[in-house]
Amino acid sequence: MADIKKIATRESYGAALAELGETHDIIVLDADLSKSTKTEVFKKKFPERFINMGIAEANMMSTAAGLASCGKIVFASSFAMFAAGRAFEQIRNSICYPNLNVKIGATHAGISVGEDGATHQCLEDIGIMRTLPNMIILNPADDTEAKAAVKAAVEHDGPVYLRFGRLGVPVLFDESYNFEIGKGVQLREGFDVTLVATGLLVGTALEAAKLLENKGISARVLNIATIKPIDKDIIVKAALDTGALVTCEEHNIIGGLGSAVAEVLCEIAPAPLLRVGTEDRFGKSGVPAKLFEDYGLTAEAIAMKAETAMGLKIRK
Amino acid sequence: MISNTQLELTAYKIRKHAIDGVYNAASGHPGGSLSIADILSVLYFDEMRVDASNPQDPDRDRFVLSKGHCAPALYGALAEKGFFPKEDIVTLRKADSYLQGHPDMKGVPGVDMSTGSLGQGICAANGMALAAKLDGKDYRVYTILGDGELEEGQVWEAAMFAPHYKLDNLVAFVDFNGLQIDGDIREVMNPTPIDKKFEAFGWNVIVIDAHNYDQIKSALKNAKETKGKPTMVVAKSIKGKGVSYMENNAAWHGNAPKEADYITACNELEAKIKELEEKVNG
């Protein structure tokens, strides 16, 4: 599998900003992390439209709001931990309440940050951001989708939270891939169980589906890049067609995709659901591959949960 | 050139609107609203380039009430300026009103930024001033902070930012009335010396009497003439200014007057308005 191309979605973020800067009045803010968030790619091309805020995320979000109120499309960039975590209240009151055109470019989400450990591994951001009115949440799975998500965010008038990773991940989609905010995508047909995945775990879910296939189980795989507003139709259809679901995300099982899917199922189409994600605990230092094993974010763990979920199906 | 007496008259009308609003809402923040009325009068009636018939003009000057809880005074100024009917002031804080308890830029004509959570307004003002610089526009940005608000760490992030990016199109006021909800600012969490702190951060700092029109105007003129750095006007004020029993009393930070107190306040403010009207007309 050495021939599979891997790109970290933070790289896609920087590249997309640099490209879109040519056609849109984009201002990029960063809090002293431009080399890591990859906004430096934009900075090199458009130095006059790149503003370094220093290590001051709270100020960054409210300044972004002021810029947006004057007609700018503003990207405020930092690690997910410090964007969604430290600056939550600024995002809420300065950006979401007045519905201003600010995009939060949050990189280094999840345990795949690796060696830096728990303080830098944000596993709560989707949950926090999901509770904010006016906020759209995009969690792309690969390079193609990440670039498309940045473009869609630019074209959307209002706040968007974009979640990117530090770790290189396989490129899953080619250029014909059509991204639309609010639309989930079925990547694989199946009728025994559905794997509903987002972000970095989309690739892992596809591997899990192959493992299940080897055991004669037909697993549907959905890619949910827009966590909010979530694509209810595709989830309800999966519940009706397959009768059991497993969500897969690099996030706490509380508050993220698992919760969002559970809400849809409970209200519209009740079906057994198991959640793969970090199980209400903090991350730790280590290489990402080892962390995925320790936290149960592997194809094997997903396949096992899928079989368990199938056993919970409601008998007709 | 508008006279100081005329500006003072407008300031007292703003104070009256603020008290009317807070009384009818039976809640709100009269003390700090009364202390900033003179500055608001000068900003909206002598200084700022704003047009009530075109509140979204991209080239307008901007105002951000960083101490957003003093919305009653801001609404008073905006109503006097003609952004919305004065009669609406009494709907302040009511469920069917657009006059939210704290400024809402999406609902209230003339409000340039939603504020209320302390520390955020000055940062937004920085963003607006930066936008003007990026676009090569000549609009200016004004903001008023509370002195207690200076205890928010975010204010000092903003205090670093504005001189770093040479935002000489920004004027910030600190309403230095010395009182916050829990009492004397020096006892709660001392932010002084305010002037020296902002000087050390690279601001052009001017200390004035917040109720002296010559000093307010002079500070604004000085700010316009100062190039390469933002201006901070430390405005020593009297909390509750204009209503005798509210003056220098922290108890009126966030309390609405009951009927008897309201009548006293109205009598005092109306007497002052009448006196100033006679002066203006005489």
Interface residues (C-beta under 8 A of the other chain):
Chain A: I27 E48 R49 I51 M53 G54 A56 A58 N59 M61 S62 T63 A64 A65 G66 L67 A68 S69 C70 G71 K72 E89 Q90 N93 S94 Y97 P98 N99
Chain B: P58 R62 V64 D104 M105 K106 D112 M113 S114 G116 S117 G119 Q120 G121 C123 A124 A125 N126 G127 M128 A129 L130 A131 A132 L134 D135 G153 Q154 E157 A158 M160 F161 H164 Y165
